[in-house]
């Protein structure tokens, strides 16, 4: 079994997400010694003896600014059971963009709601996006219980509200946990201030989550990033999206439709017999003539089952631009290493991503943060899979010039 698990932390602004993450790092001794000491000193100097854990995230934010390409923080901590990676995105648009492009993939989610304020617009929108992205493992934490005098009645009310809302998105929280992040109540240790709560602490709840099953045995998808020539030998390079590619394996390239046999896999360590999902590799084919016509955007696959190959894409799309999408507009679609121009043929089931209100069954435009089912007609053929089967081949972004304006998933 894998020893790590990635989860995304989402919540309405000011509901205490940064404080909670700082507390998790502190309670699991996952901060550098100097930062641990800073927290202890801050606690001693605070009038109420309570340090502000959000400053830990402020420190991480400063570090992130020195890394040009980072727009999603990945934060690590460990329990006796395993290591965790918290994916923390600065906003719902950036979160969706990163999740769909694959720069960060979560196996579970932590949804934060403040006890005093309850469900907010971003709460509804985050819930929708978790559903859209197929994240089924979900823990809900009701934070700032001290501001409602640790009221069981208030907790039960919000628990009912959030569970009902999540059910509407076909999501069921595994647990709903009342906490006070800055005080540490029910984060790593049970609290005496909420004796009515009989469930697990947050850390114990996280340890109940299950890592996603390995994708090594899934059907092979190897998007070609480029074709190199080295010592007179042509090499296909890219990252294995799913499955395993092996020496002697018969494969087919889509959308070209050409078949070939793998001679061997090449990595920085030299020749390999195989490579699993997630590895960046080079592939040498036995038939030298098979390299003709292969270029970036081709996808090496098992001979069966085949991916979807065609020039029409039907998908659910989340629009992320202040300038509306217009029916008939032409955009660039990027899926794995494929990039092709496509025209918006139809905008159907346009809805408000917070309320799920259907705004139009057949629309002429799509506005910022709205969702719709789009029918896209591409200038060339694409190789794609349903998102639920092969996430890397079932998610895509739409671009206007160099701006990412939408994220979508194929169903």
N, C-alpha and C positions, 0 to 999 in steps of 0.2 A: 504493500500500500504506500502511496506517495506520502511524504512527510511534510508537505506544505499545502496551504490553501489560500486562494486569493478571494477577497471579498471587497465589494465597493461600499463605501459609506456615503449616504445621501441624506439630505435633510434641508428644511427651509432655513434661510439665512437667520442667524441669531438664535437658533434652537440648540446651540451648544456642541456642534460637531467637533470643532477644533479642541474644545476643552475635553471632550470625551476621548479623542484620539491621544491627546497629551496624557490623560489619566491612564489609558491602556498601556502606553509606553512606560509610564512611571511604575505602575503596579506590577508589571512583568519584568522590571529591571532591564528594560530594553534601550534605555538612554545611555549615552556615554557617561562615564563617571563624573565629568565636570558638570554635565547637565543635571544629573541626579542631585549633585551638591547644590546647584542653583535652586532647584525646586525645594530642597530642604531649608535653605536659607530664606527663600521667599516665604515659606510657611512660617518660619520663626519670626520674620519681620512683619508679616501681615497682622493687622489689628485683631482680626477674628481667627487668626491661625490657619486661614485657608489660602493656599497659593492659587494663582490664576494659571491653570494649565495651558490655556490657549497660547501663552508665550512660547511654549515648546514648538507649536506649529508655526509661529512667527519666525522662529529661528530656522526651521526647515524651509520656510518660504524664502528666506534670504539665501539659503544655499541653492535653492532651485533656480534663482535668478541668474546664477552663474553658469547654468546649463542651458544653452540656447534653445535646444529643441524640446525641452520638457514643458508640457502643459498639463500634465497630470502627475501628481506626486504618488510615489509608491513607498510605503512606510512599512518597516518590518518589526515584528515582535514575535516572541516565542513563549509558549506555555510548555509544561512538562510533556504534553502530548505531541505538539508539532510547531512548526514555524508558520506564521501568518504574514500575508502581504495585504495591507490596506490600500486600496485604490481610492485616492481622494481627488475628485475633480473640482475645479473652481466654480463651475456653474452647470446648469442642466444642458446647455447647448454644447459646451466643451465635453461634458460627460458622454453625451450621445455620440458626438463626433469620434471620440477616442474609442468607445466601445464598438462602434460599427466598423471603423477602419482597422480594428484589431490591434491597435497599439497597447491596449490593456483589455484583458478578458477576465471577467469575474465569474466565479462559480457560485457565489452567494451574495447577499446584500444585507446591509444593516441600515434600516430606515429609522431616522430620529424624528421624534415629535415632542415639542415642549408642552408640559402639562398645563401651563397657564393659558397658552394661545390655542392649543389644539391643532386640528388639521388646517393647513393653509394652501394657497394656490400651488406652490411648488411641491407640496406633499402629494397632491393629486397628480401633478405632472410627472414627478419621479416614479410614482406607482405605475403610471401608464408606460413609461419607458422601460421599467424593469420587466413588465409583461411583454412589451414589444421585443425585447432582447432575450426572452426566454429564460430569465433568471427565476427559478422556482424556489430555491432555498432562501428564506427570508426571516430575519429576526427584526422585531420592532422594539425600540426602546422608548419609553415615555420619560423624558428627562425633566429636570428642574422640579421634581416632586416637592422640594422644600418650599417652593413658591405657592403651593396649594396646600400647605400644612400637612403634607404626606397623606392626603385624603384618598382613601380607598374608593369612595364614591366617584371622585373625579377620574381616578385611574380607570375604573370600570366603564365609565362613560366614554372616554377616549378609546379604550380598547374595543368597545362595541363599534364606535364610529369608524376606526381605521380598519377593523376586520371586515366590516360590511363593504367599505370602499374597495379594499383589496380583492374581495370576492367578486366584485363587479369586473375586475380585471383578470379574473381567473387565477388569483393568487391567494394563498392561505399562509399566514405567518406561522412559523414553527413555534414561536414563543413571543409573548408580549411582556416586557420586563420593565418595572418601574425603577428608575435610577435617579441619583443626583451625581452628575459627573464630577463636579469640583470637590464634593465631599467624599466620593468613592462609594456611596451606598449602592449595593448590589452590582457593582462593577466587577471587583475581584472577590469581595467578601459580602456576606449577608449583613443586613442592617437591622438594628434593634428599633429603628424609627418607623419601620413598616412591617410590624410583626404579622400583619394580615396576609402578606405575600409569601406563599409557600413554594414558589417555583425556584428555578436555577438562577445563579448569578449570570451576568453577561459572558464572562470568560468560560464558565461551564457550558453555557448555551452554544458558544462558538465551537467548543470541542465536540459538540454533538453533530455539527455539520459534516457532510460527506464530500470528499474531493471528487471532482468530476472524473468519470471513468476515462481511462487512457484512450486516446484516439489512434494509437499505433495500429490497431487491428481493423480500423475503419477502411472503407474503400480509398484507394490511392488518389490523391490530388496533389500534383507537383507543378505549380505555376512557374513557367520559365521567366526568369528575370532578365537574362542576357545570354548571348552565345560568345564564348571566348575561344581563342586559339592559343595553345601552349605546346611548345615543342612539336609543332606540326600536327597536333591533335585538337579537334574541336570538342569543346566541353559546354554542356548546358548547365547554367548555374541558377540557383533559386533556393527557396525554402519549402520544405515539405509541409503542406497544409494539413493533410490527414493521411492516415495509413502508413504503409512501409514500402519503400522502393528497394528492390534486391537485384543482385547480379543474376542474369539469366531470365529475368522477368519480362514477359511480353507486355507491351504497353501501347496505348493509342494516344495520339496528340489531338486535342480538340481546341478550336473548331476545325483545324485543317483536315483531320480524319486520317492522318498517316500513322501506320503501325511500325513498331521497331522493337528490338530486344536490347535490354540493358546489358552492357559489357561489364561495367563496374561503377561503383560510387567512389567519388574522390572528395576528401576533406583535407584540412591543413595537416592532419596526421598521416595522410597518404591514402592508398587504396583501401576501400572498405567493401565488405560483402553486402551491407545493407545500411539504410538510414531511416529513422523513424520520424514521425510528425514533430515539427518544431525545429528540426535541424536545417541549417543552411549548408548546402552541398553543391558539388559538381557531379554531372552524370555523363558518362561516355557510352555511346551506343555501339553495338557490334557492327551494324551496317553503316558504313561511312556515308553512303549516298542518302541515308535517311535524314541527314542533317539539312539537306536542301529544303529551303522554305521555312525552316523552324526559326522563330524569332521571339522576342519578348511578347508575352501575352498568350502564347500557346500553353496548354495545360496537359501534362502527362497524366493519364488515368489508367486504371485497370481496364481490361477489354470489356468487362461487364461488372456491375451495372454501369450504364453510361450516364454522364451528367446531362443536363438539359442544354441543348445547343440550338440557337436560333437568334433571330434579330428582334424579337418582341419580348419585353420584360414586363411582367405584372407583379407589382410589389407594393408594400406599405411604406410610405415615406413620411418622415418628420421634417418639416420645412424650418430652416434656421437662418433666414435672412429678412431684413426689414423691407426689402424690395420684393413684392409678391412674385410667385411663380405664375406664369401665364400659359394657358393651354395653347399649344402650337410653338412654344419656345424651344430652342435647341440648346442643350447643355452637354457637358462632358460627363460620361459615366466611368467611374473607376472601380473595378472589382479585382482584388488581388493585383496581378501585374497587367491586367487588361485595361485599356482605356479607349473609349470610342464615343463619337458624337451620337446623341440620340435626341429625338423629337418627342415632346409630350403630346400624346394623341388623346388622352382622356384623363380627367381628374374626377374620380368618383368617391362617394362616401367621405366627403370633406367633414372633419369634425374638430371640435374643441378638445385639445389633449388633456385639459384639466377636468372638464365636466362630462366628457363623452357625448355632448350634444351634437347630433348630426346637423351640420349647417347647410349642407346641400348634397343631394344624391348625384347630381351631375353639375360640376362647377367649371367656371372659366378661369379661376385663379385660386391660389393657395397662399395664405398669409403666415406671418411669423408665428412659430410654435404650434401651428395647426398640423393635422395629420390627414392623409388621404391615401386612397389606393390609386396608383398611377399606372397607366398603360404607356410604355415607352417603346418607340420604334428606333432601333439602332441602325447606324450606317453600315455596320458590318456584323458578323456573327459573334456571339458571346457564348462562353461555356460557364454555366452556373448550376448551383444546386439549391434545393430548399434550405433555408437557414437552419431549420431544426435538424437537418441531417449532416450538413457540412458547413458550419458557421463561416469559415473563411471564404467559401465560394458562394455564400448566400447573403452576404452583406456588401453594401456598396455605398459610395458617396457620389453626389452630383456636384459639379463645379461650374461656376460662371467665371471664365477667365482663370484666375488663380485662387478664387475664393470658394471654399467649401460651403455650399448653401443648403445641403440636405443630406440626410442619412436614410438609408432604406434597407429593408430585408425582403428577400424573396420567399414566398410561401408556396 
